[in-house]
Amino acid sequence: MTRINIAIDGYAGCGKSTLAKDLAKALNYIFVDSGAMYRGITLFLLEKAVDISNGEAVAAALSERPELTFAKGNNHLFLSGREVEGLIRGDQAVANKVSDVAALPAVRDYLKVQQEAFVAQKGVVMEGRDIGTVIMPAAELKLFITASIEERVKRRSNDLFERGKSVDDEAIRSNLQERDRKDATRAEAPLRKAEDAVAFDSTHFDRPGQLSAALAMARPLIDPEALLPFIQ
């Protein structure tokens, strides 16, 4: 049985994190939520009142080496030892600024080093927007997740509601579309489908269905002989 790396990219609100988390659990792999890492750095810069349009100021802040780690079990993000999962998911200021912060070369370089350390271990499921193209170009399986904007708004709205946050569907729609635009047009590692990635429209898949489809693509790469028992 071979341990592989799995890269999952796609647009905001398509369920990348949920699928990646479920897939990693099913395979007993490491799950790396790169989006949470960018949100963590965004929160870090906002709390320090750093002008993100000032490259030198951003680099100076990052020289403090903010540490990003994931808790075992629930995978909540810790920023320099402080759990910030609720802040990075529920703070609208973070949601509004994360695409701008993710476009900064200094931020991408800082996080790339940490992300590549995970990749070297093998048996990693990592999700984001440049995983298959930049961070894990040699990943054995690459998925590019899409979904209709209506479905993405509904999923994000449900997620916020379940966490007790106020819900404004039009604001959510605007935020998702603006993030899509920024992610796809940024100069540094723009969001795009890797040539060898499998496009997966998750609009009409529920959570178990998405996992089943992904596992069907992963298992032949992990243990091909198990699917061909007649080969001696």
N, C-alpha and C positions, 0 to 999 in steps of 0.2 A: 504494500500500500504506500502510495507516494503522498507526501505533504506538499500542497501547492499554495500559491498565493492567488487571491481573488480580488480584483479591482472592480469597484462599483461606482460609476459616475452617473450624473444626470442633473436635471433641473431641481430647483428648490421645491419642496413639498411633494415630491413624487414617491416618498416612502423609502428612500435609499437607506437611511439609518435603521429603520425597522427591519428591512430585509437583511441588511448586513449583520445586524445583531442576531436575528433568528438563524441565519445561515452559519454564523460562527458558533453559536450554541449547538446546533445540530451536528456540526462537524468536530466540535471540541477544538476550535481554532481561536486565535486571538482576534478580537474585534477592535479596530481603531477607527474612531469617529473623527475624521479630519475636520469636519465642519465644526464640531465642538471645540477643537483646538483653535480654529480661527475666531470663533466666538469668544473663547477665553482670552485671547490676545486683544480682541476688540474691547472687552470689558476692562482689561488691564490698562489700555491706553485711555479709555474714557475716564476711569477712576483717577488717573494721574493728570487728567485735563491736557493731554498731549495734542498738539495741533497736527492732525494726521496728514495735512498738506505739506508739512515741513519734514522732509526726509531725514534731516540731521537730528531733529527732535525725536523722531520715531526710533532711529538707530541708537540714540543716547538712552532712551527708555529701555530698549531691548538689551542693552549692555548690562542691565541689572539681572539678566538671565532668569526671567520669570519661569517657574517650573510648572509644567502641565503633566498631570498624571490622571489615570483613570482608576476608580475604585473597583476592586474585585467584586463580582456579583452583580451590582446594579449599574456598573460602568459610569457612574457619575463623575463629572470632571472636577478636579481639584486644581486651584491656581495657587501655587506657592504654599501648599498645605491647607488651603481653605476651600471647602466645598462651595462651588458656584453654579451648580447645575440649574437651580431655580432662576438665577439671575440671567444666565446666558440664554435660557429658553423663553423667559417671560418678559424681559426688559425690551420694550420697543426700540429704545435708543440703540441697543446692541443689534437688533434686527435691521435697523435702518442703516447702520454704519458698517456692518460686517463685510459687505461686498467691496466697499471702498478700501477697507483695511486689507482684505485678502488680495487686492490688486497691487499692494506695495511690495516691491522687490525685497526690501529688508525683512519684511514679515515672512514672505514665502521662503526666503533663504534660511531664516531662523527655524521655521517649522520643518522644512525639508530634511534637515539633518536629523531631527527627532523622529520623523516618519520613516526615514530610510533605516534607522536602527531597528524599528519594528520589522520592516520588510526582510532584513537579513536573517531573521529567526525562522522564516518559512512558516506555513500554516497560519497565514494572516488573511483576514477579510478586512479591507479598508475601503471606506466610502468617501466620496468628495466630488470634486469637479475637474481635477487634473490627475487623478490617480493612475488611470490607464495610459495617459499620454506622457506624464512627467515623473511621478513618484514611483510607479510600478510598471514601467514599459515592458518588462519581461514577464508580467503576471501570466500564469497559465490560462486563467479564465478572466475575461473582461466583460462586464455587463454595463450597458448604457440605458438607464431607466428613464422612461417618459410617462406622462399621464396628461389627460386633458386639464385645462386650467380650472374647469368647474370642479373636477374631482380633487385637484390639489387644494383649492380653497376649502372645500368641504373637510378634507383631512386635517388641514391646519386649524380650521375653526373648531373641529371636534377635539383636537389635542389641547388647544387653549381652554376650551370649556371644561374639559376633564380636570384641568389643573386650576380651575377656579378663576381664570382670567376673563376679562371682558372680551367680547367677540364683536368685530365689525368686519363683515365679509368684504365690503368694498375696500377697506383699508388693507385687508389681507391680500386681496387680488392685486391691488396697486403695488404692494411691497414685493410680491412674488414676481410680477412682471418686470419691475424695475431691477430686481436682483438678477433675473434672467438676462436682461439687456447688459447690465454691467459685467456679469460673469462671461458672457459670450463675446464681448467687444474689448475687454481689457487687453493691454499689450503684453502683460506678463502671464503666461500659462493660461490662455483663455479656455473656457469650457467648450469642448468639442468631443465628438465621438471618435475614439481611436479606430483606425482602419480595421483592426482585427477584433473589435468589440461586437458583442451581440446586442442588438437593439431590442429592448423589452418594454412594451407598452403595458403598464400596470393598471390602466384605467378600470378594467373590468375584472381584475383579480382581487379577491379578498386576501387577508394576510396569510392564511394557510396555503392558498393557491399560489401566491408569489413564491413562498418557500419551496413548495413542491416543484415548481418549474425550475427554480434555480438549482435545487439539488439534482434534478434530472440532467442538468448541464454539467454539474461539477463531478458527480460520481464516476462517470466514465473516464475522467482525467485522473481521479484519485486511485481508483481500483478497477482498471479495465478488465482484468481477468475474471472478476466477480460477475461481470455481465456476459462473459463468454465461457461458461463452464465446460463446454464441449471441446475446448482447446486443451490438449495435453502438453 
